[in-house]
Amino acid sequence: MINGISPFQVQSAQAGTDVTNQINNKQAGSGNETSFSNVLKDSINALNQSQNDSDKLTNALALGQNVNLDEVMIAAQKANVTLTAATEFRNKAVEAYQEIMRMQM
C-alpha cells in the first residue's frame, strides 16, 4: 500500500482523479491491485494535462482572448511545480536504480 504523497496529486485532484485514493479504494475493494505502471501512466497523463492546460491558457492570452491573467499565471505555476516534482521523482528513481546495480551479490 502506498502511504506517501504523489507529486502528481495536485494535478490529479484537479482532474477529479486522486491517484492515492484510487489505489486505496481498489486495494480495499474487490482485491484488485493497481500496478505501478498504471499509477505511473496516470501520473504522466496528469502531468501532460497540466502542461496542455497551461499552454491553452497562455495561447488564449497571447491571442487577446478574454482570459484572466491570474488563471494563466496559476496554471503556469502548477505546470511548473508538477514538472519539477516529476523530474525530481525521476532523478531519485535513477539514483535508486544505480545504487541497486552497484550492490554486490
PDB file as gemmi writes it, atoms N, CA and C in Angstrom:
CRYST1    1.000    1.000    1.000  90.00  90.00  90.00 P 1                      
ATOM      1  N   MET A   1       0.846  -1.172   0.000  1.00  0.00           N  
ATOM      2  CA  MET A   1       0.000   0.000   0.000  1.00  0.00           C  
ATOM      3  C   MET A   1       0.889   1.232   0.000  1.00  0.00           C  
ATOM      4  N   ILE A   2       0.515   2.200  -0.776  1.00  0.00           N  
ATOM      5  CA  ILE A   2       1.296   3.425  -0.873  1.00  0.00           C  
ATOM      6  C   ILE A   2       0.743   4.423   0.124  1.00  0.00           C  
ATOM      7  N   ASN A   3       1.585   4.878   1.044  1.00  0.00           N  
ATOM      8  CA  ASN A   3       1.157   5.844   2.047  1.00  0.00           C  
ATOM      9  C   ASN A   3       1.728   7.222   1.781  1.00  0.00           C  
ATOM     10  N   GLY A   4       2.653   7.351   0.842  1.00  0.00           N  
ATOM     11  CA  GLY A   4       3.281   8.631   0.555  1.00  0.00           C  
ATOM     12  C   GLY A   4       2.401   9.501  -0.312  1.00  0.00           C  
ATOM     13  N   ILE A   5       2.832  10.720  -0.491  1.00  0.00           N  
ATOM     14  CA  ILE A   5       2.102  11.675  -1.313  1.00  0.00           C  
ATOM     15  C   ILE A   5       2.746  11.702  -2.684  1.00  0.00           C  
ATOM     16  N   SER A   6       1.954  11.475  -3.685  1.00  0.00           N  
ATOM     17  CA  SER A   6       2.431  11.512  -5.050  1.00  0.00           C  
ATOM     18  C   SER A   6       2.674  12.955  -5.467  1.00  0.00           C  
ATOM     19  N   PRO A   7       3.752  13.225  -6.208  1.00  0.00           N  
ATOM     20  CA  PRO A   7       3.977  14.597  -6.657  1.00  0.00           C  
ATOM     21  C   PRO A   7       2.946  15.070  -7.661  1.00  0.00           C  
ATOM     22  N   PHE A   8       2.111  14.149  -8.118  1.00  0.00           N  
ATOM     23  CA  PHE A   8       1.134  14.497  -9.127  1.00  0.00           C  
ATOM     24  C   PHE A   8      -0.263  14.665  -8.560  1.00  0.00           C  
ATOM     25  N   GLN A   9      -0.417  14.560  -7.237  1.00  0.00           N  
ATOM     26  CA  GLN A   9      -1.743  14.628  -6.651  1.00  0.00           C  
ATOM     27  C   GLN A   9      -2.413  15.972  -6.880  1.00  0.00           C  
ATOM     28  N   VAL A  10      -1.648  17.043  -6.957  1.00  0.00           N  
ATOM     29  CA  VAL A  10      -2.246  18.361  -7.163  1.00  0.00           C  
ATOM     30  C   VAL A  10      -2.992  18.379  -8.485  1.00  0.00           C  
ATOM     31  N   GLN A  11      -2.350  17.905  -9.541  1.00  0.00           N  
ATOM     32  CA  GLN A  11      -2.984  17.915 -10.841  1.00  0.00           C  
ATOM     33  C   GLN A  11      -4.043  16.832 -10.941  1.00  0.00           C  
ATOM     34  N   SER A  12      -3.814  15.678 -10.330  1.00  0.00           N  
ATOM     35  CA  SER A  12      -4.790  14.598 -10.381  1.00  0.00           C  
ATOM     36  C   SER A  12      -6.063  15.000  -9.666  1.00  0.00           C  
ATOM     37  N   ALA A  13      -5.932  15.684  -8.544  1.00  0.00           N  
ATOM     38  CA  ALA A  13      -7.109  16.106  -7.794  1.00  0.00           C  
ATOM     39  C   ALA A  13      -7.919  17.111  -8.607  1.00  0.00           C  
ATOM     40  N   GLN A  14      -7.224  17.966  -9.357  1.00  0.00           N  
ATOM     41  CA  GLN A  14      -7.932  18.927 -10.196  1.00  0.00           C  
ATOM     42  C   GLN A  14      -8.746  18.213 -11.259  1.00  0.00           C  
ATOM     43  N   ALA A  15      -8.180  17.169 -11.819  1.00  0.00           N  
ATOM     44  CA  ALA A  15      -8.859  16.424 -12.874  1.00  0.00           C  
ATOM     45  C   ALA A  15      -9.936  15.511 -12.306  1.00  0.00           C  
ATOM     46  N   GLY A  16     -10.020  15.444 -10.985  1.00  0.00           N  
ATOM     47  CA  GLY A  16     -11.033  14.619 -10.354  1.00  0.00           C  
ATOM     48  C   GLY A  16     -10.586  13.197 -10.103  1.00  0.00           C  
ATOM     49  N   THR A  17      -9.291  12.911 -10.310  1.00  0.00           N  
ATOM     50  CA  THR A  17      -8.785  11.559 -10.092  1.00  0.00           C  
ATOM     51  C   THR A  17      -7.590  11.633  -9.169  1.00  0.00           C  
ATOM     52  N   ASP A  18      -7.807  11.359  -7.921  1.00  0.00           N  
ATOM     53  CA  ASP A  18      -6.741  11.354  -6.940  1.00  0.00           C  
ATOM     54  C   ASP A  18      -6.112   9.967  -6.940  1.00  0.00           C  
ATOM     55  N   VAL A  19      -4.866   9.877  -7.380  1.00  0.00           N  
ATOM     56  CA  VAL A  19      -4.191   8.596  -7.586  1.00  0.00           C  
ATOM     57  C   VAL A  19      -4.123   7.793  -6.295  1.00  0.00           C  
ATOM     58  N   THR A  20      -3.784   8.424  -5.201  1.00  0.00           N  
ATOM     59  CA  THR A  20      -3.662   7.697  -3.944  1.00  0.00           C  
ATOM     60  C   THR A  20      -5.007   7.144  -3.500  1.00  0.00           C  
ATOM     61  N   ASN A  21      -6.063   7.916  -3.649  1.00  0.00           N  
ATOM     62  CA  ASN A  21      -7.391   7.424  -3.289  1.00  0.00           C  
ATOM     63  C   ASN A  21      -7.806   6.267  -4.186  1.00  0.00           C  
ATOM     64  N   GLN A  22      -7.429   6.324  -5.466  1.00  0.00           N  
ATOM     65  CA  GLN A  22      -7.739   5.221  -6.364  1.00  0.00           C  
ATOM     66  C   GLN A  22      -7.055   3.945  -5.896  1.00  0.00           C  
ATOM     67  N   ILE A  23      -5.795   4.063  -5.504  1.00  0.00           N  
ATOM     68  CA  ILE A  23      -5.051   2.890  -5.045  1.00  0.00           C  
ATOM     69  C   ILE A  23      -5.692   2.331  -3.784  1.00  0.00           C  
ATOM     70  N   ASN A  24      -5.964   3.192  -2.814  1.00  0.00           N  
ATOM     71  CA  ASN A  24      -6.547   2.740  -1.554  1.00  0.00           C  
ATOM     72  C   ASN A  24      -7.923   2.122  -1.766  1.00  0.00           C  
ATOM     73  N   ASN A  25      -8.739   2.723  -2.623  1.00  0.00           N  
ATOM     74  CA  ASN A  25     -10.074   2.190  -2.885  1.00  0.00           C  
ATOM     75  C   ASN A  25     -10.007   0.833  -3.564  1.00  0.00           C  
ATOM     76  N   LYS A  26      -9.110   0.677  -4.519  1.00  0.00           N  
ATOM     77  CA  LYS A  26      -9.002  -0.593  -5.226  1.00  0.00           C  
ATOM     78  C   LYS A  26      -8.454  -1.684  -4.323  1.00  0.00           C  
ATOM     79  N   GLN A  27      -7.488  -1.329  -3.455  1.00  0.00           N  
ATOM     80  CA  GLN A  27      -6.936  -2.339  -2.569  1.00  0.00           C  
ATOM     81  C   GLN A  27      -7.929  -2.743  -1.497  1.00  0.00           C  
ATOM     82  N   ALA A  28      -8.737  -1.820  -1.032  1.00  0.00           N  
ATOM     83  CA  ALA A  28      -9.722  -2.132  -0.005  1.00  0.00           C  
ATOM     84  C   ALA A  28     -10.950  -2.815  -0.608  1.00  0.00           C  
ATOM     85  N   GLY A  29     -11.130  -2.666  -1.901  1.00  0.00           N  
ATOM     86  CA  GLY A  29     -12.336  -3.163  -2.550  1.00  0.00           C  
ATOM     87  C   GLY A  29     -12.265  -4.625  -2.918  1.00  0.00           C  
ATOM     88  N   SER A  30     -12.320  -4.906  -4.179  1.00  0.00           N  
ATOM     89  CA  SER A  30     -12.505  -6.265  -4.674  1.00  0.00           C  
ATOM     90  C   SER A  30     -11.226  -7.086  -4.692  1.00  0.00           C  
ATOM     91  N   GLY A  31     -10.151  -6.606  -4.127  1.00  0.00           N  
ATOM     92  CA  GLY A  31      -8.913  -7.363  -4.134  1.00  0.00           C  
ATOM     93  C   GLY A  31      -8.050  -7.069  -5.342  1.00  0.00           C  
ATOM     94  N   ASN A  32      -8.557  -6.308  -6.289  1.00  0.00           N  
ATOM     95  CA  ASN A  32      -7.743  -5.920  -7.448  1.00  0.00           C  
ATOM     96  C   ASN A  32      -6.717  -4.903  -7.006  1.00  0.00           C  
ATOM     97  N   GLU A  33      -5.498  -5.090  -7.448  1.00  0.00           N  
ATOM     98  CA  GLU A  33      -4.448  -4.148  -7.081  1.00  0.00           C  
ATOM     99  C   GLU A  33      -4.037  -3.338  -8.297  1.00  0.00           C  
ATOM    100  N   THR A  34      -3.748  -2.083  -8.079  1.00  0.00           N  
ATOM    101  CA  THR A  34      -3.284  -1.212  -9.132  1.00  0.00           C  
ATOM    102  C   THR A  34      -1.792  -1.417  -9.300  1.00  0.00           C  
ATOM    103  N   SER A  35      -1.359  -1.612 -10.509  1.00  0.00           N  
ATOM    104  CA  SER A  35       0.055  -1.843 -10.747  1.00  0.00           C  
ATOM    105  C   SER A  35       0.809  -0.515 -10.772  1.00  0.00           C  
ATOM    106  N   PHE A  36       2.097  -0.608 -10.542  1.00  0.00           N  
ATOM    107  CA  PHE A  36       2.942   0.581 -10.566  1.00  0.00           C  
ATOM    108  C   PHE A  36       2.887   1.242 -11.932  1.00  0.00           C  
ATOM    109  N   SER A  37       2.823   0.437 -12.974  1.00  0.00           N  
ATOM    110  CA  SER A  37       2.788   1.012 -14.324  1.00  0.00           C  
ATOM    111  C   SER A  37       1.525   1.841 -14.546  1.00  0.00           C  
ATOM    112  N   ASN A  38       0.394   1.397 -13.989  1.00  0.00           N  
ATOM    113  CA  ASN A  38      -0.839   2.179 -14.133  1.00  0.00           C  
ATOM    114  C   ASN A  38      -0.760   3.488 -13.369  1.00  0.00           C  
ATOM    115  N   VAL A  39      -0.199   3.444 -12.165  1.00  0.00           N  
ATOM    116  CA  VAL A  39      -0.038   4.671 -11.382  1.00  0.00           C  
ATOM    117  C   VAL A  39       0.896   5.627 -12.110  1.00  0.00           C  
ATOM    118  N   LEU A  40       1.981   5.098 -12.648  1.00  0.00           N  
ATOM    119  CA  LEU A  40       2.935   5.929 -13.382  1.00  0.00           C  
ATOM    120  C   LEU A  40       2.295   6.522 -14.630  1.00  0.00           C  
ATOM    121  N   LYS A  41       1.524   5.713 -15.350  1.00  0.00           N  
ATOM    122  CA  LYS A  41       0.860   6.203 -16.557  1.00  0.00           C  
ATOM    123  C   LYS A  41      -0.147   7.302 -16.215  1.00  0.00           C  
ATOM    124  N   ASP A  42      -0.937   7.099 -15.157  1.00  0.00           N  
ATOM    125  CA  ASP A  42      -1.897   8.116 -14.740  1.00  0.00           C  
ATOM    126  C   ASP A  42      -1.202   9.405 -14.325  1.00  0.00           C  
ATOM    127  N   SER A  43      -0.074   9.270 -13.646  1.00  0.00           N  
ATOM    128  CA  SER A  43       0.677  10.446 -13.207  1.00  0.00           C  
ATOM    129  C   SER A  43       1.245  11.217 -14.396  1.00  0.00           C  
ATOM    130  N   ILE A  44       1.752  10.502 -15.365  1.00  0.00           N  
ATOM    131  CA  ILE A  44       2.289  11.160 -16.560  1.00  0.00           C  
ATOM    132  C   ILE A  44       1.164  11.826 -17.346  1.00  0.00           C  
ATOM    133  N   ASN A  45       0.005  11.185 -17.402  1.00  0.00           N  
ATOM    134  CA  ASN A  45      -1.138  11.809 -18.073  1.00  0.00           C  
ATOM    135  C   ASN A  45      -1.574  13.084 -17.362  1.00  0.00           C  
ATOM    136  N   ALA A  46      -1.539  13.070 -16.019  1.00  0.00           N  
ATOM    137  CA  ALA A  46      -1.884  14.281 -15.263  1.00  0.00           C  
ATOM    138  C   ALA A  46      -0.865  15.383 -15.514  1.00  0.00           C  
ATOM    139  N   LEU A  47       0.406  15.027 -15.597  1.00  0.00           N  
ATOM    140  CA  LEU A  47       1.459  15.996 -15.916  1.00  0.00           C  
ATOM    141  C   LEU A  47       1.235  16.583 -17.301  1.00  0.00           C  
ATOM    142  N   ASN A  48       0.950  15.733 -18.258  1.00  0.00           N  
ATOM    143  CA  ASN A  48       0.706  16.195 -19.625  1.00  0.00           C  
ATOM    144  C   ASN A  48      -0.517  17.105 -19.689  1.00  0.00           C  
ATOM    145  N   GLN A  49      -1.567  16.749 -18.956  1.00  0.00           N  
ATOM    146  CA  GLN A  49      -2.785  17.564 -18.945  1.00  0.00           C  
ATOM    147  C   GLN A  49      -2.507  18.947 -18.362  1.00  0.00           C  
ATOM    148  N   SER A  50      -1.716  19.014 -17.297  1.00  0.00           N  
ATOM    149  CA  SER A  50      -1.411  20.321 -16.704  1.00  0.00           C  
ATOM    150  C   SER A  50      -0.595  21.181 -17.673  1.00  0.00           C  
ATOM    151  N   GLN A  51       0.319  20.557 -18.404  1.00  0.00           N  
ATOM    152  CA  GLN A  51       1.098  21.291 -19.397  1.00  0.00           C  
ATOM    153  C   GLN A  51       0.201  21.787 -20.532  1.00  0.00           C  
ATOM    154  N   ASN A  52      -0.720  20.928 -20.983  1.00  0.00           N  
ATOM    155  CA  ASN A  52      -1.642  21.327 -22.052  1.00  0.00           C  
ATOM    156  C   ASN A  52      -2.561  22.457 -21.612  1.00  0.00           C  
ATOM    157  N   ASP A  53      -3.084  22.376 -20.387  1.00  0.00           N  
ATOM    158  CA  ASP A  53      -3.948  23.441 -19.876  1.00  0.00           C  
ATOM    159  C   ASP A  53      -3.204  24.771 -19.806  1.00  0.00           C  
ATOM    160  N   SER A  54      -1.960  24.721 -19.341  1.00  0.00           N  
ATOM    161  CA  SER A  54      -1.152  25.931 -19.265  1.00  0.00           C  
ATOM    162  C   SER A  54      -0.908  26.512 -20.657  1.00  0.00           C  
ATOM    163  N   ASP A  55      -0.607  25.640 -21.613  1.00  0.00           N  
ATOM    164  CA  ASP A  55      -0.372  26.103 -22.991  1.00  0.00           C  
ATOM    165  C   ASP A  55      -1.621  26.739 -23.590  1.00  0.00           C  
ATOM    166  N   LYS A  56      -2.783  26.123 -23.366  1.00  0.00           N  
ATOM    167  CA  LYS A  56      -4.030  26.665 -23.912  1.00  0.00           C  
ATOM    168  C   LYS A  56      -4.324  28.053 -23.348  1.00  0.00           C  
ATOM    169  N   LEU A  57      -4.163  28.186 -22.026  1.00  0.00           N  
ATOM    170  CA  LEU A  57      -4.429  29.493 -21.417  1.00  0.00           C  
ATOM    171  C   LEU A  57      -3.417  30.548 -21.872  1.00  0.00           C  
ATOM    172  N   THR A  58      -2.162  30.149 -21.992  1.00  0.00           N  
ATOM    173  CA  THR A  58      -1.129  31.088 -22.439  1.00  0.00           C  
ATOM    174  C   THR A  58      -1.392  31.528 -23.872  1.00  0.00           C  
ATOM    175  N   ASN A  59      -1.755  30.593 -24.740  1.00  0.00           N  
ATOM    176  CA  ASN A  59      -2.056  30.941 -26.133  1.00  0.00           C  
ATOM    177  C   ASN A  59      -3.292  31.831 -26.229  1.00  0.00           C  
ATOM    178  N   ALA A  60      -4.294  31.542 -25.403  1.00  0.00           N  
ATOM    179  CA  ALA A  60      -5.506  32.377 -25.410  1.00  0.00           C  
ATOM    180  C   ALA A  60      -5.175  33.804 -24.982  1.00  0.00           C  
ATOM    181  N   LEU A  61      -4.303  33.935 -23.985  1.00  0.00           N  
ATOM    182  CA  LEU A  61      -3.899  35.267 -23.539  1.00  0.00           C  
ATOM    183  C   LEU A  61      -3.110  35.990 -24.633  1.00  0.00           C  
ATOM    184  N   ALA A  62      -2.222  35.256 -25.304  1.00  0.00           N  
ATOM    185  CA  ALA A  62      -1.412  35.858 -26.363  1.00  0.00           C  
ATOM    186  C   ALA A  62      -2.267  36.296 -27.554  1.00  0.00           C  
ATOM    187  N   LEU A  63      -3.361  35.587 -27.792  1.00  0.00           N  
ATOM    188  CA  LEU A  63      -4.245  35.943 -28.902  1.00  0.00           C  
ATOM    189  C   LEU A  63      -5.221  37.050 -28.540  1.00  0.00           C  
ATOM    190  N   GLY A  64      -5.194  37.501 -27.303  1.00  0.00           N  
ATOM    191  CA  GLY A  64      -6.041  38.601 -26.883  1.00  0.00           C  
ATOM    192  C   GLY A  64      -7.443  38.189 -26.494  1.00  0.00           C  
ATOM    193  N   GLN A  65      -7.640  36.918 -26.249  1.00  0.00           N  
ATOM    194  CA  GLN A  65      -8.957  36.456 -25.834  1.00  0.00           C  
ATOM    195  C   GLN A  65      -9.216  36.866 -24.393  1.00  0.00           C  
ATOM    196  N   ASN A  66     -10.464  36.784 -23.991  1.00  0.00           N  
ATOM    197  CA  ASN A  66     -10.863  37.205 -22.654  1.00  0.00           C  
ATOM    198  C   ASN A  66     -10.475  36.119 -21.647  1.00  0.00           C  
ATOM    199  N   VAL A  67      -9.229  36.213 -21.159  1.00  0.00           N  
ATOM    200  CA  VAL A  67      -8.704  35.243 -20.193  1.00  0.00           C  
ATOM    201  C   VAL A  67      -8.151  36.016 -19.012  1.00  0.00           C  
ATOM    202  N   ASN A  68      -8.449  35.550 -17.825  1.00  0.00           N  
ATOM    203  CA  ASN A  68      -7.959  36.190 -16.613  1.00  0.00           C  
ATOM    204  C   ASN A  68      -6.458  35.900 -16.466  1.00  0.00           C  
ATOM    205  N   LEU A  69      -5.667  36.940 -16.304  1.00  0.00           N  
ATOM    206  CA  LEU A  69      -4.220  36.789 -16.177  1.00  0.00           C  
ATOM    207  C   LEU A  69      -3.853  35.946 -14.960  1.00  0.00           C  
ATOM    208  N   ASP A  70      -4.632  36.083 -13.896  1.00  0.00           N  
ATOM    209  CA  ASP A  70      -4.366  35.283 -12.696  1.00  0.00           C  
ATOM    210  C   ASP A  70      -4.469  33.792 -12.991  1.00  0.00           C  
ATOM    211  N   GLU A  71      -5.480  33.404 -13.751  1.00  0.00           N  
ATOM    212  CA  GLU A  71      -5.655  31.989 -14.096  1.00  0.00           C  
ATOM    213  C   GLU A  71      -4.489  31.481 -14.927  1.00  0.00           C  
ATOM    214  N   VAL A  72      -4.012  32.315 -15.843  1.00  0.00           N  
ATOM    215  CA  VAL A  72      -2.893  31.923 -16.689  1.00  0.00           C  
ATOM    216  C   VAL A  72      -1.640  31.703 -15.842  1.00  0.00           C  
ATOM    217  N   MET A  73      -1.374  32.614 -14.937  1.00  0.00           N  
ATOM    218  CA  MET A  73      -0.173  32.502 -14.101  1.00  0.00           C  
ATOM    219  C   MET A  73      -0.270  31.309 -13.146  1.00  0.00           C  
ATOM    220  N   ILE A  74      -1.444  31.075 -12.586  1.00  0.00           N  
ATOM    221  CA  ILE A  74      -1.623  29.937 -11.679  1.00  0.00           C  
ATOM    222  C   ILE A  74      -1.440  28.626 -12.439  1.00  0.00           C  
ATOM    223  N   ALA A  75      -2.014  28.529 -13.630  1.00  0.00           N  
ATOM    224  CA  ALA A  75      -1.865  27.310 -14.436  1.00  0.00           C  
ATOM    225  C   ALA A  75      -0.404  27.084 -14.811  1.00  0.00           C  
ATOM    226  N   ALA A  76       0.304  28.155 -15.141  1.00  0.00           N  
ATOM    227  CA  ALA A  76       1.719  28.026 -15.491  1.00  0.00           C  
ATOM    228  C   ALA A  76       2.543  27.570 -14.287  1.00  0.00           C  
ATOM    229  N   GLN A  77       2.257  28.114 -13.115  1.00  0.00           N  
ATOM    230  CA  GLN A  77       2.986  27.711 -11.909  1.00  0.00           C  
ATOM    231  C   GLN A  77       2.679  26.271 -11.529  1.00  0.00           C  
ATOM    232  N   LYS A  78       1.423  25.857 -11.633  1.00  0.00           N  
ATOM    233  CA  LYS A  78       1.065  24.470 -11.333  1.00  0.00           C  
ATOM    234  C   LYS A  78       1.777  23.512 -12.277  1.00  0.00           C  
ATOM    235  N   ALA A  79       1.816  23.864 -13.556  1.00  0.00           N  
ATOM    236  CA  ALA A  79       2.518  23.028 -14.531  1.00  0.00           C  
ATOM    237  C   ALA A  79       4.004  22.966 -14.214  1.00  0.00           C  
ATOM    238  N   ASN A  80       4.568  24.097 -13.807  1.00  0.00           N  
ATOM    239  CA  ASN A  80       5.988  24.143 -13.473  1.00  0.00           C  
ATOM    240  C   ASN A  80       6.288  23.289 -12.245  1.00  0.00           C  
ATOM    241  N   VAL A  81       5.482  23.410 -11.211  1.00  0.00           N  
ATOM    242  CA  VAL A  81       5.692  22.632  -9.992  1.00  0.00           C  
ATOM    243  C   VAL A  81       5.539  21.141 -10.269  1.00  0.00           C  
ATOM    244  N   THR A  82       4.541  20.780 -11.052  1.00  0.00           N  
ATOM    245  CA  THR A  82       4.318  19.375 -11.377  1.00  0.00           C  
ATOM    246  C   THR A  82       5.475  18.806 -12.185  1.00  0.00           C  
ATOM    247  N   LEU A  83       5.969  19.569 -13.144  1.00  0.00           N  
ATOM    248  CA  LEU A  83       7.112  19.113 -13.943  1.00  0.00           C  
ATOM    249  C   LEU A  83       8.362  18.986 -13.092  1.00  0.00           C  
ATOM    250  N   THR A  84       8.584  19.930 -12.192  1.00  0.00           N  
ATOM    251  CA  THR A  84       9.745  19.866 -11.298  1.00  0.00           C  
ATOM    252  C   THR A  84       9.657  18.646 -10.389  1.00  0.00           C  
ATOM    253  N   ALA A  85       8.475  18.373  -9.855  1.00  0.00           N  
ATOM    254  CA  ALA A  85       8.295  17.208  -8.993  1.00  0.00           C  
ATOM    255  C   ALA A  85       8.518  15.914  -9.767  1.00  0.00           C  
ATOM    256  N   ALA A  86       8.028  15.859 -10.996  1.00  0.00           N  
ATOM    257  CA  ALA A  86       8.223  14.663 -11.820  1.00  0.00           C  
ATOM    258  C   ALA A  86       9.696  14.452 -12.137  1.00  0.00           C  
ATOM    259  N   THR A  87      10.403  15.537 -12.406  1.00  0.00           N  
ATOM    260  CA  THR A  87      11.830  15.447 -12.682  1.00  0.00           C  
ATOM    261  C   THR A  87      12.591  14.944 -11.459  1.00  0.00           C  
ATOM    262  N   GLU A  88      12.250  15.459 -10.287  1.00  0.00           N  
ATOM    263  CA  GLU A  88      12.900  15.007  -9.056  1.00  0.00           C  
ATOM    264  C   GLU A  88      12.576  13.546  -8.772  1.00  0.00           C  
ATOM    265  N   PHE A  89      11.337  13.150  -9.026  1.00  0.00           N  
ATOM    266  CA  PHE A  89      10.956  11.749  -8.851  1.00  0.00           C  
ATOM    267  C   PHE A  89      11.786  10.859  -9.766  1.00  0.00           C  
ATOM    268  N   ARG A  90      11.936  11.270 -11.018  1.00  0.00           N  
ATOM    269  CA  ARG A  90      12.749  10.507 -11.965  1.00  0.00           C  
ATOM    270  C   ARG A  90      14.191  10.419 -11.505  1.00  0.00           C  
ATOM    271  N   ASN A  91      14.748  11.560 -11.030  1.00  0.00           N  
ATOM    272  CA  ASN A  91      16.133  11.568 -10.568  1.00  0.00           C  
ATOM    273  C   ASN A  91      16.336  10.609  -9.405  1.00  0.00           C  
ATOM    274  N   LYS A  92      15.404  10.598  -8.460  1.00  0.00           N  
ATOM    275  CA  LYS A  92      15.509   9.688  -7.314  1.00  0.00           C  
ATOM    276  C   LYS A  92      15.376   8.234  -7.754  1.00  0.00           C  
ATOM    277  N   ALA A  93      14.513   7.965  -8.714  1.00  0.00           N  
ATOM    278  CA  ALA A  93      14.360   6.599  -9.208  1.00  0.00           C  
ATOM    279  C   ALA A  93      15.637   6.132  -9.907  1.00  0.00           C  
ATOM    280  N   VAL A  94      16.251   7.001 -10.687  1.00  0.00           N  
ATOM    281  CA  VAL A  94      17.500   6.653 -11.360  1.00  0.00           C  
ATOM    282  C   VAL A  94      18.611   6.429 -10.338  1.00  0.00           C  
ATOM    283  N   GLU A  95      18.684   7.287  -9.314  1.00  0.00           N  
ATOM    284  CA  GLU A  95      19.689   7.106  -8.262  1.00  0.00           C  
ATOM    285  C   GLU A  95      19.489   5.779  -7.544  1.00  0.00           C  
ATOM    286  N   ALA A  96      18.250   5.439  -7.243  1.00  0.00           N  
ATOM    287  CA  ALA A  96      17.967   4.168  -6.567  1.00  0.00           C  
ATOM    288  C   ALA A  96      18.359   2.993  -7.449  1.00  0.00           C  
ATOM    289  N   TYR A  97      18.049   3.064  -8.724  1.00  0.00           N  
ATOM    290  CA  TYR A  97      18.420   2.009  -9.660  1.00  0.00           C  
ATOM    291  C   TYR A  97      19.936   1.856  -9.725  1.00  0.00           C  
ATOM    292  N   GLN A  98      20.646   2.980  -9.817  1.00  0.00           N  
ATOM    293  CA  GLN A  98      22.102   2.925  -9.883  1.00  0.00           C  
ATOM    294  C   GLN A  98      22.693   2.345  -8.603  1.00  0.00           C  
ATOM    295  N   GLU A  99      22.115   2.684  -7.473  1.00  0.00           N  
ATOM    296  CA  GLU A  99      22.586   2.144  -6.200  1.00  0.00           C  
ATOM    297  C   GLU A  99      22.364   0.634  -6.128  1.00  0.00           C  
ATOM    298  N   ILE A 100      21.221   0.179  -6.608  1.00  0.00           N  
ATOM    299  CA  ILE A 100      20.948  -1.255  -6.629  1.00  0.00           C  
ATOM    300  C   ILE A 100      21.933  -1.972  -7.533  1.00  0.00           C  
ATOM    301  N   MET A 101      22.254  -1.363  -8.668  1.00  0.00           N  
ATOM    302  CA  MET A 101      23.187  -2.001  -9.617  1.00  0.00           C  
ATOM    303  C   MET A 101      24.606  -2.041  -9.045  1.00  0.00           C  
ATOM    304  N   ARG A 102      24.945  -1.148  -8.120  1.00  0.00           N  
ATOM    305  CA  ARG A 102      26.273  -1.140  -7.503  1.00  0.00           C  
ATOM    306  C   ARG A 102      26.419  -2.184  -6.388  1.00  0.00           C  
ATOM    307  N   MET A 103      25.304  -2.698  -5.906  1.00  0.00           N  
ATOM    308  CA  MET A 103      25.353  -3.673  -4.817  1.00  0.00           C  
ATOM    309  C   MET A 103      26.024  -4.958  -5.285  1.00  0.00           C  
ATOM    310  N   GLN A 104      26.799  -5.515  -4.386  1.00  0.00           N  
ATOM    311  CA  GLN A 104      27.457  -6.785  -4.688  1.00  0.00           C  
ATOM    312  C   GLN A 104      26.607  -7.930  -4.168  1.00  0.00           C  
ATOM    313  N   MET A 105      26.525  -8.950  -4.930  1.00  0.00           N  
ATOM    314  CA  MET A 105      25.721 -10.108  -4.528  1.00  0.00           C  
ATOM    315  C   MET A 105      26.554 -11.093  -3.779  1.00  0.00           C  
TER     316      MET A 105                                                      
END                                                                             
